[in-house]
């Protein structure tokens, strides 16, 4: 892949890899209807990879979307407690409603307190309960802060069988950052797991931002990794800027990844 991809190329790739997300406390069925209409897109634009919603909206989203767009839902979100019965109940709810993907929060506070073995056991149970769904583990990198903890969280998630390692819930003061992404991508590459992917989430609102992560993933994991099977963006506002760029307009959002 070229060292510097064009904004239009980045916009098309980001669209293909986008998990269009709505996880607000005030979400309603009308919110999800709008989300799904935007996910499908106007003729000629192309669809997103998935929509991501609360478990209670999975059935509605699945009924509204074509089979080519995945439905993802969150569990243990956003606090990431070690409450295994709670996360298993969330998983059962969303799986029964027709979700294909689940985003689970790693118990990052427990990891920060030195409970790595408990976190590993939790993730193993989650992986068992989620098969055959695609499992994305949110490590909440902005709360972990240090490269060592981010590496450990990524490694534990990969060892448990996660399909994607995701930066953030989008509910913490610090969400996706270039430094955290670099550490996570390096761990994914070092694992030798050719199927494992990366998801940048939280605060990504411009195609300029998305391009940074796309190029980093291509450089670390290889150009073939920059496709929905191994690369995702979790965002709500990013689609606005993607559509602007694809319409020939300048990227409107302020670059935030630095």
LOTIBA-700624 format. One line per 10 residues: number of its first residue (from 1); for each residue x, y, z of N, C-alpha, C. Coordinates in Angstrom, 3 decimals. Layout:
<rs>
NUM = X Y Z X Y Z X Y Z; ... $
</rs>
This chain:
<rs>
1 = 0.842 -1.199 0.000 0.000 0.000 0.000 0.872 1.241 0.000; 0.428 2.295 -0.671 1.181 3.540 -0.710 1.382 4.081 0.701; 2.517 4.807 0.874 2.794 5.386 2.178 1.694 6.355 2.590; 1.212 7.149 1.624 0.174 8.132 1.921 -0.999 7.906 0.982; -2.089 7.356 1.486 -3.255 7.142 0.639 -4.035 8.443 0.510; -4.757 8.584 -0.562 -5.559 9.785 -0.768 -6.725 9.797 0.219; -7.299 10.978 0.425 -8.445 11.079 1.314 -9.630 10.290 0.774; -9.822 10.304 -0.558 -10.935 9.544 -1.124 -10.744 8.050 -0.900; -9.521 7.558 -1.083 -9.249 6.140 -0.836 -9.492 5.803 0.634; -9.022 6.684 1.522 -9.232 6.458 2.955 -10.714 6.477 3.300 $
11 = -11.468 7.369 2.673 -12.909 7.449 2.946 -13.613 6.166 2.537; -13.262 5.623 1.377 -13.908 4.394 0.913 -13.548 3.208 1.807; -12.295 3.134 2.216 -11.885 2.051 3.110 -12.535 2.189 4.477; -12.573 3.410 5.012 -13.185 3.639 6.327 -14.663 3.286 6.305; -15.345 3.605 5.203 -16.764 3.252 5.073 -16.952 1.744 5.134; -16.135 1.006 4.399 -16.233 -0.452 4.364 -15.949 -1.071 5.728; -15.164 -0.373 6.557 -14.740 -0.908 7.859 -15.494 -0.279 9.032; -16.545 0.464 8.751 -17.219 1.241 9.797 -18.274 0.429 10.537; -18.170 0.423 11.866 -19.251 -0.032 12.734 -20.030 1.223 13.142; -21.101 1.531 12.427 -21.890 2.724 12.713 -22.603 2.500 14.045 $
21 = -22.353 3.389 14.991 -22.654 3.088 16.392 -23.619 4.093 17.003; -24.541 3.595 17.822 -25.346 4.451 18.689 -25.501 3.738 20.027; -24.835 4.281 21.039 -24.860 3.700 22.387 -25.119 4.798 23.416; -26.140 5.593 23.133 -26.506 6.674 24.030 -27.610 6.222 24.980; -27.627 6.805 26.170 -28.642 6.430 27.158 -30.049 6.716 26.651; -30.185 7.725 25.814 -31.511 8.110 25.346 -31.926 7.492 24.027; -31.225 6.481 23.559 -31.585 5.837 22.292 -33.005 5.272 22.353; -33.711 5.410 21.243 -35.083 4.916 21.114 -35.191 4.101 19.828; -36.309 3.401 19.629 -36.492 2.715 18.350 -36.348 3.645 17.144; -36.769 4.890 17.268 -36.617 5.846 16.168 -35.139 6.122 15.897 $
31 = -34.337 6.181 16.951 -32.890 6.369 16.791 -32.300 5.242 15.965; -32.718 4.023 16.266 -32.162 2.852 15.583 -32.652 2.786 14.140; -33.882 3.190 13.880 -34.373 3.246 12.501 -33.504 4.179 11.663; -33.202 5.347 12.205 -32.354 6.312 11.496 -30.960 5.754 11.282; -30.425 5.123 12.307 -29.087 4.529 12.221 -29.018 3.495 11.103; -30.014 2.652 11.028 -30.014 1.585 10.024 -30.168 2.140 8.614; -30.984 3.170 8.459 -31.122 3.795 7.134 -29.781 4.382 6.689; -29.080 5.003 7.606 -27.773 5.576 7.269 -26.741 4.482 6.991; -26.862 3.361 7.672 -25.910 2.262 7.472 -26.005 1.698 6.064; -27.218 1.585 5.551 -27.416 1.061 4.201 -26.900 2.048 3.168 $
41 = -27.199 3.326 3.360 -26.675 4.364 2.490 -27.460 4.559 1.224; -27.231 5.707 0.597 -27.869 6.012 -0.680 -27.212 5.207 -1.789; -27.909 5.093 -2.886 -27.396 4.346 -4.023 -26.046 4.926 -4.466; -25.083 4.043 -4.656 -23.769 4.475 -5.109 -22.767 4.727 -3.995; -23.248 4.891 -2.760 -22.319 5.156 -1.669 -21.720 3.884 -1.106; -22.532 2.855 -0.980 -22.074 1.614 -0.377 -22.423 1.548 1.100; -22.553 0.328 1.639 -22.948 0.150 3.039 -21.743 0.175 3.986; -22.037 0.274 5.268 -21.018 0.123 6.302 -20.841 -1.366 6.601; -19.861 -1.694 7.440 -19.625 -3.100 7.802 -20.675 -3.608 8.783; -21.032 -2.767 9.754 -21.932 -3.215 10.830 -22.584 -2.012 11.486 $
51 = -23.629 -2.274 12.229 -24.144 -1.299 13.182 -23.922 -1.884 14.574; -23.696 -0.990 15.539 -23.454 -1.426 16.921 -24.444 -0.717 17.835; -25.216 -1.510 18.592 -26.317 -0.975 19.389 -26.368 -1.680 20.754; -27.239 -1.182 21.608 -27.519 -1.863 22.863 -28.223 -3.204 22.574; -28.066 -4.198 23.441 -28.708 -5.502 23.206 -30.212 -5.420 22.957; -30.879 -4.485 23.610 -32.342 -4.416 23.473 -32.791 -3.983 22.073; -31.864 -3.466 21.267 -32.220 -3.019 19.926 -31.742 -3.973 18.822; -31.168 -5.093 19.192 -30.599 -6.000 18.192 -31.662 -6.519 17.230; -32.772 -7.012 17.754 -33.798 -7.588 16.886 -34.318 -6.557 15.897; -34.521 -5.330 16.353 -34.985 -4.270 15.473 -33.970 -3.996 14.363 $
61 = -32.687 -3.886 14.741 -31.651 -3.603 13.747 -31.514 -4.746 12.752; -31.576 -5.979 13.251 -31.421 -7.124 12.366 -32.557 -7.180 11.340; -33.753 -6.843 11.768 -34.891 -6.861 10.854 -34.813 -5.742 9.816; -34.155 -4.648 10.165 -34.116 -3.479 9.283 -32.974 -3.523 8.277; -31.994 -4.377 8.495 -30.772 -4.356 7.684 -30.684 -5.553 6.746; -29.992 -5.382 5.628 -29.708 -6.535 4.777 -28.685 -7.443 5.438; -28.636 -8.673 4.985 -27.727 -9.646 5.604 -26.265 -9.266 5.441; -25.964 -8.408 4.467 -24.576 -8.006 4.232 -24.035 -7.073 5.303; -24.914 -6.467 6.092 -24.486 -5.598 7.191 -24.660 -6.355 8.504; -23.573 -6.485 9.245 -23.612 -7.208 10.513 -24.277 -6.361 11.599 $
71 = -24.851 -7.033 12.578 -25.355 -6.352 13.767 -24.470 -6.731 14.948; -23.920 -5.712 15.579 -23.096 -5.902 16.774 -23.811 -5.277 17.967; -23.547 -5.814 19.139 -24.099 -5.239 20.361 -23.053 -5.352 21.464; -23.233 -4.559 22.505 -22.254 -4.498 23.588 -22.705 -5.326 24.781; -21.724 -5.802 25.533 -21.980 -6.511 26.788 -20.994 -6.005 27.826; -21.453 -6.012 29.091 -20.563 -5.549 30.164 -20.112 -4.122 29.896; -21.003 -3.315 29.380 -20.651 -2.009 28.832 -21.338 -0.888 29.603; -20.636 0.200 29.875 -19.233 0.482 29.547 -18.254 0.248 30.686; -18.751 -0.247 31.832 -17.915 -0.246 33.039 -16.859 -1.335 33.075; -17.105 -2.477 32.415 -16.100 -3.530 32.387 -15.857 -4.183 33.736 $
81 = -16.915 -4.537 34.424 -16.750 -5.206 35.714 -16.421 -6.684 35.508; -16.058 -7.360 36.601 -15.787 -8.798 36.566 -17.050 -9.623 36.815; -18.211 -9.008 36.652 -19.495 -9.668 36.907 -19.807 -10.613 35.739; -19.358 -11.855 35.859 -19.527 -12.812 34.772 -21.000 -13.129 34.488; -21.850 -13.389 35.504 -23.268 -13.655 35.197 -23.916 -12.530 34.396; -23.558 -11.304 34.704 -24.133 -10.166 33.972 -23.721 -10.187 32.506; -22.439 -10.377 32.234 -21.988 -10.353 30.844 -22.547 -11.549 30.075; -22.662 -12.699 30.737 -23.235 -13.864 30.066 -24.713 -13.650 29.746; -25.421 -12.947 30.626 -26.830 -12.634 30.358 -26.947 -11.691 29.170; -26.062 -10.682 29.098 -26.055 -9.767 27.955 -25.796 -10.532 26.654 $
91 = -24.824 -11.445 26.693 -24.466 -12.220 25.507 -25.638 -13.086 25.053; -26.298 -13.719 26.000 -27.450 -14.559 25.659 -28.561 -13.731 25.012; -28.795 -12.540 25.557 -29.842 -11.659 25.027 -29.555 -11.256 23.586; -28.341 -10.791 23.336 -28.048 -10.286 21.994 -27.907 -11.414 20.967; -27.377 -12.556 21.408 -27.253 -13.689 20.484 -28.629 -14.221 20.094; -29.504 -14.324 21.070 -30.859 -14.815 20.794 -31.631 -13.883 19.874; -31.283 -12.593 19.914 -31.985 -11.608 19.090 -31.431 -11.513 17.673; -30.312 -12.204 17.408 -29.811 -12.246 16.045 -28.539 -11.493 15.761; -27.805 -11.066 16.796 -26.531 -10.376 16.568 -25.487 -11.342 16.021; -24.594 -10.816 15.201 -23.462 -11.605 14.695 -22.154 -11.251 15.387 $
101 = -22.128 -10.105 16.067 -20.899 -9.624 16.687 -21.197 -9.087 18.079; -20.211 -9.208 18.969 -20.376 -8.697 20.323 -19.101 -7.985 20.758; -19.283 -6.799 21.335 -18.176 -5.998 21.853 -18.233 -6.046 23.382; -17.251 -6.701 23.988 -17.217 -6.912 25.436 -16.079 -6.093 26.039; -16.336 -5.491 27.190 -15.318 -4.675 27.855 -14.445 -5.560 28.746; -13.151 -5.555 28.485 -12.205 -6.235 29.366 -12.272 -5.576 30.741; -12.235 -6.342 31.826 -12.252 -5.752 33.168 -10.938 -5.011 33.456; -10.844 -3.820 32.908 -9.567 -3.093 32.924 -9.178 -2.629 34.321; -10.147 -2.309 35.158 -9.808 -1.908 36.529 -9.198 -3.084 37.290; -9.749 -4.267 37.083 -9.183 -5.458 37.728 -7.762 -5.701 37.239 $
111 = -7.521 -5.514 35.955 -6.175 -5.689 35.424 -5.220 -4.677 36.036; -5.649 -3.454 36.203 -4.812 -2.416 36.800 -4.483 -2.726 38.263; -5.356 -3.519 38.884 -5.130 -3.901 40.287 -4.355 -5.207 40.421; -3.847 -5.717 39.311 -3.010 -6.912 39.343 -3.756 -8.221 39.238; -5.021 -8.191 38.849 -5.833 -9.404 38.777 -5.816 -10.010 37.364; -4.642 -10.205 36.833 -4.517 -10.694 35.454 -5.121 -12.084 35.291; -4.932 -12.961 36.268 -5.469 -14.321 36.133 -6.991 -14.313 36.130; -7.596 -13.447 36.953 -9.052 -13.342 36.984 -9.578 -12.792 35.652; -8.862 -11.827 35.097 -9.255 -11.266 33.804 -9.151 -12.330 32.717; -8.082 -13.118 32.751 -7.909 -14.186 31.756 -9.040 -15.205 31.844 $
121 = -9.420 -15.584 33.057 -10.520 -16.543 33.239 -11.837 -15.963 32.735; -12.067 -14.698 33.027 -13.272 -14.000 32.563 -13.343 -14.034 31.033; -12.238 -13.682 30.386 -12.218 -13.639 28.923 -12.410 -15.028 28.313; -11.862 -16.045 28.960 -12.044 -17.407 28.460 -13.515 -17.814 28.510; -14.197 -17.468 29.580 -15.629 -17.771 29.699 -16.433 -16.993 28.655; -16.054 -15.754 28.454 -16.741 -14.924 27.461 -16.561 -15.508 26.060; -15.335 -15.929 25.747 -15.098 -16.494 24.422 -15.932 -17.762 24.206; -16.006 -18.590 25.234 -16.800 -19.817 25.133 -18.273 -19.482 24.889; -18.770 -18.472 25.605 -20.188 -18.122 25.518 -20.541 -17.428 24.211; -19.583 -16.764 23.591 -19.892 -15.980 22.395 -19.755 -16.762 21.096 $
131 = -19.107 -17.912 21.098 -18.969 -18.640 19.827 -20.345 -19.029 19.297; -20.599 -18.869 18.006 -19.667 -18.519 16.922 -19.663 -17.041 16.558; -20.123 -16.168 17.446 -20.143 -14.743 17.139 -18.727 -14.189 17.034; -18.592 -13.104 16.292 -17.336 -12.359 16.262 -17.186 -11.621 17.578; -16.051 -11.826 18.250 -15.813 -11.215 19.563 -14.798 -10.086 19.445; -15.233 -8.881 19.849 -14.330 -7.736 19.947 -14.157 -7.414 21.430; -12.932 -7.380 21.901 -12.655 -7.069 23.305 -12.172 -5.628 23.404; -12.893 -4.839 24.186 -12.563 -3.426 24.398 -11.623 -3.333 25.600; -10.396 -2.880 25.378 -9.448 -2.852 26.498 -9.461 -1.525 27.259; -10.152 -0.518 26.751 -10.205 0.820 27.360 -8.793 1.367 27.577 $
141 = -8.090 1.520 26.466 -6.666 1.903 26.499 -6.425 3.247 27.161; -7.379 4.166 27.070 -7.199 5.472 27.691 -7.170 5.428 29.200; -7.797 4.406 29.789 -7.752 4.224 31.238 -6.518 3.422 31.657; -6.109 2.472 30.843 -4.904 1.691 31.159 -3.660 2.563 31.123; -3.627 3.491 30.188 -2.598 4.533 30.080 -1.225 4.040 29.662; -0.622 3.106 30.385 0.761 2.735 30.110 0.853 1.701 28.994; 1.961 1.741 28.271 2.176 0.776 27.186 2.188 -0.647 27.723; 2.760 -0.848 28.909 2.835 -2.199 29.475 1.445 -2.771 29.728; 0.546 -1.972 30.304 -0.808 -2.459 30.576 -1.598 -2.656 29.281; -1.392 -1.777 28.318 -2.064 -1.932 27.031 -1.590 -3.209 26.342 $
151 = -0.301 -3.476 26.398 0.233 -4.724 25.831 -0.350 -5.942 26.546; -0.399 -5.882 27.876 -0.906 -7.025 28.630 -2.384 -7.279 28.308; -3.165 -6.219 28.254 -4.585 -6.368 27.946 -4.785 -6.938 26.547; -4.007 -6.462 25.600 -4.100 -6.972 24.228 -3.716 -8.442 24.183; -2.638 -8.791 24.866 -2.139 -10.168 24.864 -3.157 -11.108 25.503; -3.729 -10.721 26.622 -4.726 -11.557 27.296 -5.949 -11.775 26.399; -6.350 -10.724 25.704 -7.510 -10.824 24.823 -7.238 -11.767 23.662; -6.062 -11.657 23.080 -5.687 -12.529 21.970 -5.574 -13.981 22.429; -4.986 -14.191 23.591 -4.841 -15.550 24.120 -6.204 -16.196 24.373; -7.184 -15.372 24.718 -8.532 -15.903 24.973 -9.282 -16.203 23.691 $
161 = -8.783 -15.695 22.561 -9.434 -15.978 21.290 -10.242 -14.838 20.705; -9.971 -13.600 21.143 -10.695 -12.455 20.589 -10.425 -12.319 19.096; -11.452 -11.933 18.357 -11.303 -11.690 16.923 -10.787 -10.290 16.636; -11.162 -9.337 17.471 -10.693 -7.958 17.357 -10.305 -7.447 18.738; -9.277 -6.590 18.752 -8.940 -5.835 19.954 -9.339 -4.386 19.691; -10.159 -3.853 20.572 -10.759 -2.530 20.372 -10.217 -1.551 21.405; -9.959 -0.330 20.983 -9.319 0.643 21.867 -10.188 1.046 23.048; -11.438 1.397 22.792 -12.171 2.176 23.788 -13.683 1.970 23.715; -14.344 2.315 24.823 -15.806 2.343 24.840 -16.337 3.636 24.243; -15.512 4.674 24.225 -15.976 6.000 23.838 -16.631 6.732 24.985 $
171 = -16.633 6.116 26.165 -17.280 6.718 27.338 -16.256 7.221 28.363; -14.973 7.061 28.094 -13.936 7.506 29.019 -13.336 8.818 28.513; -12.643 9.576 29.382 -12.086 10.867 28.955 -11.114 10.763 27.789; -10.337 9.683 27.726 -9.388 9.473 26.628 -9.819 8.231 25.866; -10.050 8.389 24.577 -10.473 7.252 23.754 -9.315 6.778 22.891; -9.530 6.581 21.598 -8.475 6.077 20.722 -7.350 7.091 20.586; -6.118 6.603 20.642 -4.939 7.432 20.380 -3.978 6.659 19.497; -3.139 7.393 18.788 -2.150 6.759 17.921 -1.185 5.907 18.725; -0.744 6.407 19.871 0.235 5.661 20.663 -0.331 4.333 21.141; -1.556 4.336 21.637 -2.173 3.085 22.088 -2.389 2.145 20.916 $
181 = -2.850 2.688 19.791 -3.080 1.854 18.614 -1.792 1.179 18.157; -0.702 1.913 18.184 0.576 1.335 17.748 0.953 0.134 18.618; 0.792 0.272 19.926 1.112 -0.826 20.845 0.215 -2.028 20.565; -1.059 -1.780 20.390 -2.019 -2.862 20.152 -1.724 -3.580 18.841; -1.454 -2.816 17.796 -1.147 -3.413 16.495 0.135 -4.225 16.545; 1.126 -3.739 17.270 2.380 -4.489 17.401 2.149 -5.824 18.094; 1.285 -5.834 19.109 0.981 -7.083 19.809 0.200 -8.049 18.915; -0.732 -7.514 18.140 -1.470 -8.362 17.210 -0.508 -8.984 16.198; 0.391 -8.179 15.668 1.361 -8.682 14.693 2.278 -9.729 15.324; 2.745 -9.453 16.542 3.670 -10.366 17.219 3.006 -11.684 17.583 $
191 = 1.681 -11.686 17.728 0.971 -12.910 18.118 1.011 -13.962 17.022; 1.205 -13.523 15.792 1.186 -14.462 14.672 -0.203 -14.945 14.299; -1.227 -14.358 14.883 -2.612 -14.752 14.591 -3.097 -13.961 13.382; -3.033 -14.574 12.233 -3.354 -13.876 11.000 -4.794 -13.465 10.854; -5.678 -13.947 11.749 -7.090 -13.587 11.667 -7.439 -12.424 12.580; -6.581 -12.132 13.567 -6.931 -11.148 14.593 -6.929 -9.740 14.018; -7.910 -8.945 14.438 -8.061 -7.608 13.889 -8.004 -6.530 14.953; -8.090 -5.281 14.486 -7.969 -4.088 15.334 -9.165 -3.182 15.080; -9.719 -2.617 16.156 -10.816 -1.673 16.032 -10.491 -0.399 16.804; -10.465 0.712 16.084 -10.258 2.024 16.695 -11.620 2.637 16.972 $
201 = -11.819 3.099 18.195 -13.139 3.571 18.585 -13.038 4.719 19.578; -13.884 5.711 19.387 -13.950 6.828 20.315 -13.196 8.049 19.826; -13.916 9.096 19.485 -13.293 10.351 19.107 -12.821 10.441 17.669; -13.114 9.429 16.855 -12.666 9.447 15.457 -13.796 10.029 14.611; -13.599 11.239 14.151 -14.688 11.951 13.469 -14.337 12.392 12.052; -13.061 12.279 11.664 -12.684 12.748 10.338 -11.992 11.656 9.541; -12.054 11.794 8.220 -11.350 10.870 7.343 -9.845 11.010 7.535; -9.393 12.200 7.868 -7.963 12.403 8.157 -7.541 11.534 9.335; -8.358 11.529 10.384 -8.095 10.650 11.532 -8.072 9.186 11.100; -9.113 8.787 10.377 -9.236 7.386 9.959 -8.047 6.971 9.102 $
211 = -7.606 7.854 8.227 -6.470 7.528 7.362 -5.222 7.191 8.178; -5.002 7.901 9.258 -3.851 7.621 10.112 -3.871 6.183 10.612; -5.036 5.738 11.088 -5.156 4.368 11.600 -5.087 3.335 10.482; -5.666 3.639 9.340 -5.607 2.716 8.203 -4.160 2.495 7.766; -3.415 3.562 7.662 -2.020 3.444 7.223 -1.178 2.721 8.269; -1.440 2.985 9.532 -0.704 2.296 10.587 -0.996 0.802 10.570; -2.262 0.442 10.386 -2.617 -0.978 10.327 -1.975 -1.654 9.125; -1.973 -0.969 7.978 -1.372 -1.539 6.774 0.127 -1.736 6.945; 0.771 -0.793 7.587 2.216 -0.875 7.781 2.592 -1.962 8.788; 1.744 -2.176 9.802 2.064 -3.133 10.861 1.598 -4.544 10.530 $
221 = 0.374 -4.661 10.044 -0.225 -5.977 9.799 -0.165 -6.393 8.332; 0.131 -5.438 7.453 0.166 -5.722 6.027 -1.046 -5.147 5.329; -0.902 -4.793 4.046 -2.007 -4.172 3.308 -3.283 -5.005 3.289; -3.163 -6.321 3.308 -4.347 -7.174 3.250 -5.212 -7.069 4.502; -4.652 -6.507 5.581 -5.404 -6.395 6.831 -6.396 -5.237 6.815; -6.244 -4.338 5.851 -7.105 -3.156 5.826 -8.382 -3.472 5.060; -9.212 -4.277 5.682 -10.529 -4.650 5.167 -11.369 -5.122 6.349; -12.692 -5.191 6.204 -13.567 -5.375 7.373 -13.275 -6.608 8.219; -12.662 -7.629 7.644 -12.389 -8.840 8.416 -11.365 -8.600 9.510; -10.508 -7.559 9.340 -9.461 -7.322 10.334 -9.343 -5.866 10.775 $
231 = -10.134 -4.973 10.230 -10.038 -3.555 10.580 -11.430 -2.976 10.731; -11.671 -2.303 11.844 -12.956 -1.648 12.058 -12.748 -0.279 12.713; -13.727 0.576 12.507 -13.839 1.841 13.230 -15.176 1.852 13.945; -15.165 2.169 15.221 -16.406 2.340 15.958 -16.689 3.825 16.078; -17.734 4.297 15.401 -17.975 5.744 15.374 -19.412 6.032 14.980; -19.846 7.231 15.313 -21.141 7.722 14.856 -20.948 8.917 13.925; -20.072 9.844 14.307 -19.876 11.053 13.519 -18.995 10.886 12.296; -18.186 9.832 12.239 -17.256 9.657 11.130 -17.974 9.564 9.787; -19.163 8.983 9.764 -19.881 8.807 8.499 -20.176 10.147 7.833; -20.446 11.185 8.618 -20.692 12.509 8.038 -19.500 12.961 7.203 $
241 = -18.305 12.797 7.743 -17.114 13.256 7.041 -16.788 12.350 5.862; -17.031 11.060 6.000 -16.839 10.140 4.875 -17.710 10.575 3.697; -18.969 10.854 3.976 -19.886 11.260 2.914 -19.465 12.581 2.282; -18.948 13.499 3.104 -18.483 14.776 2.563 -17.308 14.573 1.615; -16.347 13.750 2.016 -15.177 13.511 1.181 -15.568 12.797 -0.104; -16.452 11.810 -0.015 -16.877 11.079 -1.209 -17.692 11.958 -2.153; -18.275 13.035 -1.617 -19.016 13.987 -2.451 -18.103 15.056 -3.045; -16.796 14.923 -2.797 -15.838 15.863 -3.369 -15.575 17.084 -2.522; -16.057 17.077 -1.285 -15.837 18.209 -0.391 -14.590 17.974 0.459; -14.127 19.023 1.099 -12.980 18.896 2.010 -13.418 18.183 3.284 $
251 = -12.472 17.509 3.917 -12.744 16.907 5.222 -13.051 18.027 6.209; -14.214 17.925 6.860 -14.683 19.025 7.701 -14.250 18.933 9.163; -14.010 17.715 9.644 -13.738 17.545 11.072 -12.297 17.904 11.384; -12.057 18.293 12.603 -10.706 18.620 13.049 -9.959 17.349 13.360; -8.720 17.252 12.892 -7.931 16.065 13.184 -7.651 15.993 14.677; -7.923 14.833 15.282 -7.838 14.729 16.741 -6.868 13.667 17.221; -6.363 12.807 16.325 -5.587 11.665 16.788 -4.232 12.060 17.369; -3.778 13.257 17.095 -2.508 13.690 17.658 -2.680 14.447 18.955 $
</rs>
